[in-house]
Amino acid sequence: MNDEKLQRLYSKFLEFADHMSVEHRPMEVAAIMMAQALTIYKSALSEDEYNAIVDNISNSRDKVKTFEKPVMQ
């Protein structure tokens, strides 16, 4: 997937999450998205790959940025 397609996909998910956060609490939306993401990783990767990506996510916790504008309300 090229960068442009990835950015479009990211934007679509952000729109969806923003929309869902109007109807539901943002923490509920985030929890469901995280659970689904981990399920996709677990289904698509070997056990070693899954563990590596979960470790990478955990190790990147200080690199996560907040939204520049209020997206989630």
Helices and strands as residue ranges (DSSP letters): H 3-23, H 26-44, H 47-59, G 61-63
